[in-house]
Amino acid sequence: MRTAVDSNVIVALWSREPTASRMAKLLRDARAAGPLAIAAPVWAELHAAPGATDEFVARFLADTGIEADLDLGEAVWYRAAMAHAAYAKRRRASAGGEPKRLLIDFLVGAHAQERADRLLTLDAQRYRGAFGDLRIEP
């Protein structure tokens, strides 16, 4: 079972947030079930984390066996575009105004849906609305 990992899981681990030990366990369990991957936007976000350097990110990914899937391909971009468009339409129709979510969320979700069996994220609700049939952990 291939698991896509959202940046918030990794950053929570790095920053030693109260959820860090839980995130470490979730990553270990996911790795035991199969390969781990991050989408290109997650890879880019990790480089912006406090104290992160290119070497630090590369070492972490190598040490944890997480693959950086940097070439998203047309299917991921298309699925992200359709999910983002549907969200924008729902938001405007609900009189909520212009969309507030960023395209990156839709790329991460589309990557998980196209290239993995599930998504490990701390924002499960955010992804469920746009990717209802995606298996989301925790």
The 8 nearest C-alpha neighbors of each residue, nearest first, counted from 0:
[[1, 33, 32, 116, 2, 34, 115, 117],
 [2, 0, 34, 115, 116, 33, 35, 3],
 [3, 1, 35, 117, 115, 118, 116, 36],
 [2, 4, 118, 36, 111, 37, 115, 35],
 [3, 5, 119, 37, 118, 36, 2, 120],
 [6, 4, 120, 7, 8, 119, 41, 3],
 [5, 7, 41, 9, 8, 10, 45, 4],
 [8, 6, 10, 5, 9, 11, 121, 120],
 [9, 7, 11, 6, 10, 5, 120, 22],
 [8, 10, 12, 6, 11, 7, 13, 5],
 [9, 11, 13, 7, 12, 8, 14, 6],
 [12, 10, 8, 14, 16, 9, 19, 13],
 [11, 13, 19, 9, 10, 15, 14, 22],
 [14, 12, 10, 15, 11, 9, 19, 16],
 [15, 13, 11, 16, 12, 10, 19, 49],
 [16, 14, 19, 12, 13, 11, 17, 18],
 [15, 17, 19, 18, 11, 14, 12, 13],
 [18, 16, 19, 15, 20, 11, 21, 12],
 [17, 19, 21, 16, 20, 22, 11, 12],
 [20, 18, 12, 22, 15, 16, 21, 11],
 [21, 19, 23, 22, 18, 24, 12, 17],
 [20, 22, 24, 18, 19, 23, 25, 17],
 [23, 21, 25, 19, 24, 20, 12, 26],
 [24, 22, 20, 26, 21, 25, 19, 27],
 [23, 25, 27, 21, 22, 26, 28, 20],
 [26, 24, 22, 28, 27, 23, 29, 21],
 [25, 27, 29, 23, 24, 28, 30, 22],
 [28, 26, 24, 30, 25, 29, 31, 23],
 [29, 27, 31, 25, 30, 26, 24, 32],
 [28, 30, 26, 32, 31, 27, 25, 33],
 [31, 29, 27, 33, 32, 28, 34, 26],
 [30, 32, 28, 29, 33, 27, 34, 26],
 [33, 31, 29, 30, 0, 28, 34, 1],
 [34, 32, 0, 30, 1, 31, 29, 35],
 [33, 35, 1, 30, 2, 36, 0, 65],
 [34, 36, 65, 2, 1, 3, 30, 66],
 [37, 35, 66, 3, 65, 67, 4, 2],
 [36, 38, 67, 4, 3, 68, 41, 66],
 [37, 39, 68, 41, 40, 107, 69, 67],
 [38, 40, 69, 42, 41, 68, 43, 37],
 [41, 39, 43, 42, 38, 44, 103, 107],
 [42, 40, 44, 6, 38, 43, 39, 37],
 [41, 43, 39, 45, 40, 44, 38, 37],
 [42, 44, 40, 41, 46, 45, 39, 47],
 [45, 43, 41, 47, 46, 42, 40, 6],
 [46, 44, 42, 48, 47, 43, 41, 6],
 [45, 47, 44, 43, 51, 48, 52, 53],
 [48, 46, 44, 45, 49, 51, 43, 50],
 [49, 47, 45, 51, 46, 50, 44, 10],
 [50, 48, 51, 47, 14, 46, 52, 45],
 [49, 51, 48, 52, 47, 55, 46, 13],
 [52, 50, 48, 46, 49, 55, 56, 47],
 [53, 51, 55, 54, 46, 56, 50, 47],
 [52, 54, 56, 55, 57, 46, 51, 58],
 [53, 55, 57, 52, 56, 58, 51, 59],
 [54, 56, 52, 58, 53, 57, 51, 59],
 [57, 55, 59, 53, 58, 54, 60, 52],
 [56, 58, 54, 60, 55, 59, 53, 61],
 [57, 59, 61, 55, 56, 60, 62, 54],
 [60, 58, 62, 56, 61, 57, 63, 55],
 [61, 59, 65, 57, 63, 58, 62, 64],
 [60, 62, 58, 64, 59, 63, 57, 65],
 [63, 61, 59, 60, 64, 58, 65, 57],
 [64, 62, 60, 65, 61, 59, 30, 26],
 [63, 65, 61, 62, 60, 66, 35, 34],
 [66, 64, 35, 60, 36, 63, 61, 67],
 [65, 67, 36, 68, 35, 37, 64, 60],
 [66, 68, 37, 69, 36, 38, 65, 42],
 [67, 69, 38, 70, 39, 37, 66, 36],
 [70, 68, 39, 67, 71, 38, 42, 40],
 [71, 69, 72, 68, 39, 38, 67, 73],
 [72, 70, 75, 69, 68, 73, 76, 110],
 [73, 71, 74, 70, 75, 76, 77, 69],
 [72, 74, 76, 75, 77, 71, 78, 70],
 [75, 73, 77, 76, 72, 78, 113, 71],
 [76, 74, 78, 109, 77, 110, 73, 72],
 [75, 77, 79, 73, 74, 78, 80, 72],
 [76, 78, 80, 74, 79, 75, 73, 81],
 [77, 79, 75, 81, 80, 76, 109, 74],
 [80, 78, 105, 76, 106, 109, 82, 77],
 [81, 79, 77, 83, 78, 82, 84, 76],
 [80, 82, 84, 78, 83, 79, 85, 77],
 [81, 83, 85, 79, 84, 80, 129, 78],
 [84, 82, 86, 80, 85, 81, 79, 105],
 [83, 85, 87, 81, 86, 82, 80, 88],
 [86, 84, 88, 82, 83, 87, 81, 89],
 [85, 87, 83, 89, 84, 88, 90, 82],
 [88, 86, 90, 84, 98, 85, 89, 83],
 [87, 89, 85, 91, 86, 90, 92, 84],
 [90, 88, 92, 86, 87, 91, 93, 85],
 [91, 89, 87, 93, 95, 88, 92, 98],
 [90, 92, 96, 88, 94, 93, 89, 95],
 [93, 91, 89, 94, 90, 88, 95, 96],
 [92, 94, 95, 90, 91, 89, 96, 88],
 [95, 93, 91, 96, 92, 90, 97, 89],
 [96, 94, 93, 90, 91, 97, 92, 98],
 [97, 95, 91, 94, 90, 98, 93, 92],
 [96, 98, 91, 99, 90, 95, 87, 94],
 [99, 97, 87, 100, 90, 96, 91, 86],
 [100, 98, 97, 101, 87, 96, 90, 95],
 [101, 99, 98, 102, 104, 103, 83, 86],
 [100, 102, 103, 104, 99, 105, 98, 83],
 [101, 103, 105, 104, 106, 83, 100, 79],
 [104, 102, 106, 101, 105, 107, 40, 41],
 [105, 103, 107, 102, 106, 101, 108, 100],
 [104, 106, 79, 108, 102, 103, 107, 109],
 [105, 107, 103, 109, 79, 108, 104, 110],
 [106, 108, 110, 104, 105, 109, 38, 103],
 [109, 107, 105, 111, 110, 106, 112, 104],
 [108, 110, 112, 106, 79, 75, 111, 107],
 [111, 109, 107, 113, 108, 112, 75, 114],
 [112, 110, 115, 108, 3, 109, 114, 113],
 [111, 113, 109, 110, 114, 115, 133, 108],
 [114, 112, 110, 111, 109, 115, 75, 74],
 [115, 113, 111, 110, 112, 116, 1, 3],
 [116, 114, 111, 1, 2, 117, 3, 112],
 [115, 117, 1, 2, 0, 112, 111, 134],
 [116, 118, 134, 2, 135, 115, 111, 3],
 [119, 117, 3, 135, 2, 111, 4, 136],
 [118, 120, 136, 4, 5, 135, 3, 137],
 [121, 119, 5, 122, 8, 123, 118, 136],
 [120, 122, 123, 8, 7, 119, 137, 5],
 [123, 121, 120, 125, 124, 126, 7, 5],
 [122, 124, 126, 125, 121, 120, 127, 135],
 [125, 123, 127, 126, 122, 128, 121, 135],
 [126, 124, 122, 123, 127, 128, 129, 104],
 [125, 127, 123, 124, 128, 129, 130, 108],
 [128, 126, 131, 124, 130, 129, 125, 123],
 [129, 127, 126, 130, 131, 125, 124, 86],
 [128, 130, 126, 127, 82, 131, 86, 125],
 [131, 129, 127, 133, 132, 126, 128, 108],
 [130, 132, 127, 133, 128, 129, 126, 134],
 [131, 133, 130, 134, 127, 112, 135, 129],
 [134, 132, 130, 131, 112, 135, 117, 127],
 [135, 133, 117, 118, 132, 136, 116, 131],
 [134, 136, 118, 117, 133, 119, 123, 137],
 [137, 135, 119, 118, 120, 134, 117, 123],
 [136, 135, 119, 120, 121, 123, 25, 118]]
